[in-house]
Amino acid sequence: MPCKQLARRFAARTALFLLAAPLLAHPTAASAGAGGDPVRPGELRSTAVPVNTNGSVDPTLEASLNEAAAAYKQLGAADVASMVANADKMLAAVRAKDVATARQAWIDTRRFYERSEVFIYMYPDLVASIDAWPMATEGFHAVETALFTPGAPLPLAETEQLTEKLHLLQRIFTAEPLYAHELMVGIGFIAFTIGDSKALQDQSAPSGTSLADLQHNVEGMELAWNQVLAAPMRAHDKGIAGRVETHLGAVKELVGAPSFDQIDTKALTKATQQLQEALADAAVDLRWRRPDFSDRD
């Protein structure tokens, strides 16, 4: 990535982070580069502007990949906009003490949030306050616990805070470019979280959406792969592309279980590990640095 482009991106992030300071210390960004230590999404910070290569990737291929990522960003932005619109609806319903509407709006907001985690992972500081669990005093699960517990006081302050942070997330995402390598890392990172924890812990138990959370995660992973990486990877190495798609399909099938407690967690962990390995091989084949998808933050 040219130095001027890096400088512009860093300057844009800095301005947004200053505006966001009252709500959080700073969001974080994805980073990648050729050589050196593996990419670890949980360690990436706003000052670590993405550097995909040191000239090892074919410039034409990289430009094509990033053009596809820019086009995909419009789909991601539509999901984020739907997330925010439903959050606004939820807040209005809480203020009106319309519990049924607020609950459905929470579920709808959650759906678009989970679909978007494939790129939202780039802002772990903000995500940590939006999606804290299990000791959730803020974010989705603080709202969920009160909203879906019969007789509990409606969580007006918590809903206002969550909605404000989702608006902030939308503003930051809208203002920044999105790169193909970030999506490659995002798909692998979400695969890691599904296999490592999300399928083992009923995180959205009060609302009953834990299984749907996983399914919407996979929808987001599929969309990013199909829109940005599938065709170039098939042209570059059909074998690796086929492995990614086989293991992604296996993950999708496993999270299609009839209920959360019927997920074959052992098989799912294996499938997500195989998907991560295939994605890491795809990154190396494209001459990107080999990612480590585990969260080491």
N, C-alpha and C positions, 0 to 999 in steps of 0.2 A: 504494500500500500504506500503511495507517495507520501513524502514527509509533509507536504502542504495539506494533504487530506487528513493525515493524522492530527496535525495542529488544529485544523478547523473542527474536527470531531471533539478533541479535548476541550477546546474553547467553548463549544456548544454545551458539552456536559457540565463544565464548570459553572456556566451561567445558570443552568437548570438546578444544579445542586445548591447554589447559593439561595435560589428562590425556595427550594425545598427545605432549607435548614431548620425552620421551626418544627417540621414534622419528623425528621430523621437526620442522622449524621451525614450520610450520603449513600445513594444507591451504588450498585456496582455494575461492572461491565464485563463482557467476555473478552478473553485474551487468548491468543495463540501465536506460535512462532515456530520456525524451523530450528531444530537443535535444542540443547539444554534440557531442563527438567520437563516432565509431562505436564500437560494442561490439567489443572484441578479446578473445576468450576467454583467450588466453595471458597477458593483463595483469591478469586479475581476481583479487582477493585476498580473504581471509576478511573483511577489514574493509569491503570493498565490498559491502554487503548489497544484494540486488536491489531496484531501484526501477524498475518497468516504465514508469511514465508520470508525468507531472505533471498528471494529471486529464484527459488527452486521450482515453483509451480509455473507452468506455462502461462504467460500473461493473458493470452487469448482465452484459455480455459477458465482462468480465474475471473476474468471480466464477464464471461458468459454465466458462470455460476452466480456471481454477485448481481447480475442483471435479473436472473431468476429469483434471487432472494428479495430484490427490490420489488418485483411484481408480487411475490408471495406476501410481502409486508402489507399490501392492501387488504388481503384476506385476513391477516392477523389483526390489522387495525379495525376491520369490521367486527371481529369477535370481541375485541377490547371495547369498542363502542357499545356493543350489545350488553357486555358485562356492566358497563357504567350506567347505561339506561335502566337496566333492571335494578341496580343498586339504588338509583334515584327513586324508582317505583317502590322499592322496599322501604326506603326512608319515609316517603310520603305515607305509606300504609301504616308504619309504626306511629307516626305522628297522629294519624287519624284513628289509631287503636283498632285497625282492621287486621286482625291476626292472620286470618286465612290468606289474604292477599300478600301480607308481609312474608309469610312462610313460603308461598309459591315463588315470590320474587327472590327470596334467598336462594332457593333451589336453582332458579334460572340464572342468577348472578354466578353461582358456583359453577354451573355448567360451562359458561364461557371463560371463567377463570382457569379451570382445569384444562380446557382446550388450548389455552394460551401459555401454559407453563413451559412449553418448549422454547419460548423466547423470554418469558418473564423471569426465568431462572437467572438471567443476567443481572438482576437487581436484588441479591439476597438480603441486603439490609432492609429494604422495603418489604420484600416478601416475608421476612421473619416477623414483621409487625402485622402483616395482613393475614397470614396463615399460621400463626403460632399454635402449637399443640404439643403436649397435652395440657400444660398449665396455661391455658389461654385466658388472659385478662383483657385482651383486645383482639380485633380482627374477626374473621369469619366464625371461628369456633366460640368466641365469647358471645357473639350475637346469636349463633345457633343454639347454644345451651339455654339461654333465656327464652328465645323465641319458640322453641319446640318443647319446653317444659310446661305442662299444664299448670296454670295458676301463677307462674313466675311473672314478676314485673316486666313490662316491655322494655327492651334494651335501647332506649332512645340515644343516650350518649354514645354507647358503643357503635350503634348503627351510623350515627353522624360521623364518628371518627373513621369507621371503615369506608364509608362512601367518600369521604374527603381523600383518603389515601388511594382509593381506586381511581379517582379523578387525577391525582398526582401521577400515578403510574401511567395513565393514558397520555398525559402531557409529555412525560419524559420519553415514552416509546414513540409517540408521534414525531417528536423533534429530531430523532436520531436515525441514521441509516442502519440497515440490517444486512449482515453479510452471511454468505453460505456457510462458512466455517462455524459461525456462531450457532447455526441451526443444526449442523452435524453434531456439535458438542451438546446442544440442547436435547436432541433425540436420545443420545447415549446417557445423558444425565438423568432424564426422566425414566429411562429404562432401569437405571441403577436404583432410583428411589422406589420404583414399583417393586422390584425384586427384593430390595434390602429392608423395606419397612412398610410401605403403604399397603401391601397385600397381607401383612401380618397384624396390622393394627386397625381396628374399626374406628377410624378417625372422625367420621361424620355419623356416629351412631345416633345422636338425638334426632337428626333429620332423616336417617335411613338412606343416605346417599353415598356411602363409602364405595359400594360397587360401581355406581354411576361415575364417581370421581375417577376411578381407574379407567373406565371405558372412555370417558371424555379425554383423559390424558392420551390414550392410544389414538383417538381420533386426531388430536393435535399432532402427534408424532407422524402418523400416516400422511396427513396433509402436507407437512413440511417436507417429508421425504419425497412424496410423489410430485410436488410442485417444483422443487428446487434441485434435488440430488439424484432422483431415480434415472432420468434419461441420460445425463452426463456420465453417471457411474456405469450404466449399462454399456455405453459406448466405449468407456475406458477399460472396464473389466466386468464382463457379464457374470463371471463366477462369483466375485465378491458381491456384486449387486444382487444376485440371486440369493446368496446367503442372508444378506440383510433382510430381503423381502420374505424369505422363508421364516426367519426367526421373529420378524415383526408380526407376520401372520399367526405364528404360534402364540405369541403374547396376546394378540387380539382374541384368539379363540379361547384362551384360558381365562381372560377376564370377562368372557361372555357366559360365565357360570350362572346358574339360576339364582344364586344368592351369594352374599359375601362369604358366609361360612362354608360354602361349597367350593370355593376356589382351591385348586390343587396347588398349594403354595410351594411345595418342593419342585414341581414341574415348572411353575412360573419363575421361580428363582433361576433355575437352569436356563430357561428360554431367554430371560432378560440378560443373563451373563453371556450367552451365545450371541445375542444381538449386540451387546457392547463390544465383544471381540470382533464381530464382523464390521461394525462401524469404525472401530479403531484401525482395522486393516484397510478399510476404504479410505480413511484419512491419509494413511501412509502411502497408499497407492496413488493418491492425488498429489503426493509430495508435501503434505501438511505434516506438522509435528504430531506424533502419536498421542491421542488424548488419554487421560486418566479420568474416567467419568465419576469416580467416587467423590463424595462430599467430604472434604477434609477441613472445612472451616472450623 
